[in-house]
Amino acid sequence: MAGQSWKISGEYMESCNCDYLCPCIYTNPQGPVTFDQCTALLIFRVDEGTYENARLDGLKFALVIQSGKVMADGDWIFAGVIDEAANADQRQALTTIVSGEAGGIPGLIRDNLVSDFRGVEYRSIEFVMDGLKRRVSIPGVLSFEIEGVASRNQSGEPFYVDNTAHPANTRLALARSAETHLHAFGLDLDMSGQGNNGHFAPFSWGS
């Protein structure tokens, strides 16, 4: 499957349980996370995408990650959620991409950092962008709401961090979470009103 041609691009958003600003970003990610594990929820909306002859425009997917104290040490738990609106061909394409079997960024993550792959589920995914606010809901799996940290220069833009080694983009908007919840894949997380870390950015992946 890794030999198939594919490309996807669109919008991404994330919340993790680390304090703002997540130390993984500025330590490449060699520094210790805030707690004993980092639990990160990454959601992607595909605005343009193809996997061979399958068009993937408008579909969404999520990556669920839990690492130990230092993310670069690997030994991650890893799972995925794919938009249940996808038809059979689209499901197969996105499953292959999200699981890492198609190579690209998910393949690099799976091959180098993951020891426990917990599979893929198909669920409804709500992805909402409203100015600096972003929210996602995947019933029975996860939800979060983040807001970009606005600069006081009155540009309407959030702060950004650039030249990162993040899998979604080298340039990330900085955000904080109003709430973050996960109850799936044997993982549980509930945070509310703690201002934990978030990001959002455009993304572009391919084989």
C-alpha positions in Angstrom: 0.0 0.0 0.0 2.9 2.4 0.7 3.6 2.6 -3.0 0.2 4.3 -3.8 0.2 7.9 -4.8 -1.7 10.2 -2.4 -1.9 13.9 -1.3 -4.1 15.7 1.2 -4.3 19.3 2.4 -6.5 21.4 4.5 -6.8 22.5 8.1 -5.6 21.0 11.4 -6.2 21.7 15.1 -5.0 20.1 18.2 -5.3 20.0 22.0 -3.0 18.2 24.4 -2.9 17.9 28.2 0.3 19.8 28.6 0.4 23.2 30.1 0.6 26.1 27.6 3.1 26.3 25.9 3.7 22.6 25.4 7.4 21.9 26.0 7.6 19.4 23.1 7.4 22.3 20.7 10.5 24.2 21.9 12.6 21.2 22.9 12.4 19.3 19.6 10.7 17.3 21.5 13.5 16.2 23.8 12.2 17.8 27.0 9.8 16.3 29.6 6.1 16.9 29.1 4.0 18.5 31.8 2.7 15.3 33.3 3.8 11.7 33.2 2.3 11.3 29.7 1.3 13.6 26.9 -2.1 12.9 25.5 -2.6 14.7 22.2 -5.7 14.9 19.9 -5.0 16.0 16.4 -7.9 16.7 14.0 -7.7 17.2 10.3 -10.1 18.5 7.7 -9.2 17.6 4.1 -10.1 20.4 1.8 -8.4 18.8 -1.2 -7.2 15.3 -1.4 -6.7 12.2 -3.6 -5.7 8.6 -3.0 -5.3 7.1 -6.5 -8.7 7.7 -8.0 -10.5 8.4 -4.7 -11.4 12.1 -4.0 -11.1 12.9 -0.3 -12.3 16.5 -0.3 -14.4 17.5 2.7 -13.6 14.5 4.8 -12.1 14.6 8.3 -9.9 12.3 10.5 -8.3 12.4 13.8 -5.1 11.0 15.4 -5.0 10.1 19.0 -1.6 9.9 20.6 -0.2 9.2 24.1 3.5 9.3 24.8 5.6 8.8 27.9 7.5 11.6 29.7 9.6 12.4 26.7 7.9 12.2 23.3 11.1 11.6 21.4 11.7 8.4 23.3 8.8 6.8 21.4 6.8 3.9 22.8 3.6 5.8 21.9 0.0 4.6 21.9 -1.5 5.6 18.6 -5.1 5.3 17.1 -7.2 7.0 14.5 -10.8 8.1 13.8 -12.1 8.4 10.2 -15.2 10.4 9.1 -18.1 8.0 8.9 -19.4 10.1 5.9 -16.7 8.5 3.7 -17.8 5.9 1.2 -16.2 2.5 1.0 -13.3 3.6 -1.3 -12.7 6.7 0.8 -12.7 4.8 4.0 -10.1 2.4 2.6 -8.0 5.3 1.4 -8.1 7.2 4.7 -7.6 4.1 6.8 -4.5 3.3 4.8 -3.2 6.9 5.3 -4.2 7.3 8.9 -2.8 4.0 10.0 0.6 4.8 8.4 0.4 2.0 5.9 0.5 4.6 3.0 3.7 6.2 4.3 4.1 10.0 4.5 3.9 11.7 8.0 1.6 9.0 9.6 4.0 6.3 8.3 7.0 8.1 9.9 5.2 8.3 13.2 4.0 4.7 13.1 7.4 3.3 12.1 9.6 5.3 14.5 7.6 6.2 17.6 4.6 3.8 18.0 4.7 0.6 20.0 0.9 0.2 20.6 -1.4 0.8 17.6 -5.0 0.6 18.8 -6.7 0.7 15.4 -9.1 2.9 13.6 -12.8 3.8 14.3 -15.4 5.3 12.0 -17.4 8.1 13.6 -19.1 11.4 12.8 -16.6 14.3 13.1 -17.7 17.9 13.6 -14.9 20.4 12.8 -15.8 24.1 13.4 -13.6 27.2 12.8 -14.9 30.6 14.1 -12.2 33.3 14.0 -9.6 32.4 16.6 -11.8 29.7 18.0 -11.8 26.0 16.9 -13.8 23.1 18.2 -14.3 19.5 17.4 -16.7 16.8 18.5 -16.5 13.1 17.8 -19.4 11.5 19.8 -18.3 8.6 21.9 -14.6 9.4 21.4 -13.4 13.0 22.0 -14.1 16.7 22.0 -12.2 19.9 22.6 -12.5 23.7 22.2 -9.4 25.9 21.7 -8.9 29.6 21.1 -5.9 31.2 19.5 -3.8 33.4 21.8 -4.3 36.8 20.3 -1.5 39.3 19.9 -2.0 42.7 21.4 -0.9 44.4 18.1 -4.7 44.3 17.2 -4.0 42.4 14.0 -6.7 39.8 14.8 -4.0 37.2 14.4 -2.8 34.8 17.0 0.8 34.4 18.1 2.7 31.9 16.0 5.7 29.7 16.6 7.8 29.0 13.4 10.4 26.5 12.2 9.0 23.7 14.4 9.4 19.9 13.8 5.7 19.4 14.3 4.1 16.8 11.9 1.2 19.1 10.8 3.2 22.2 9.9 6.4 24.0 10.6 4.4 27.1 11.6 1.7 26.8 14.3 -0.8 29.1 15.8 -0.6 29.1 19.6 -3.9 28.4 21.4 -5.3 27.4 24.7 -8.0 24.9 25.5 -11.3 25.7 27.2 -12.0 22.0 27.6 -10.5 18.7 26.3 -12.1 15.3 26.7 -11.2 11.8 25.5 -12.8 8.5 26.3 -11.7 5.9 23.7 -9.0 3.4 22.8 -8.5 2.6 26.5 -7.6 6.3 27.2 -9.4 8.8 29.4 -8.9 12.5 29.8 -11.1 15.3 31.1 -9.8 18.9 31.4 -11.9 22.0 31.7 -10.9 25.6 32.4 -7.2 24.8 32.7 -6.0 26.6 29.6 -4.0 23.6 28.5 -2.1 23.7 25.2 -3.5 23.9 21.7 -2.5 24.7 18.1 -4.0 25.1 14.7 -2.5 25.5 11.2 -3.0 24.5 7.5 -1.5 21.1 6.7 -0.3 19.4 3.5 0.8 15.7 3.4 1.6 13.2 0.7 3.4 10.1 -0.3 
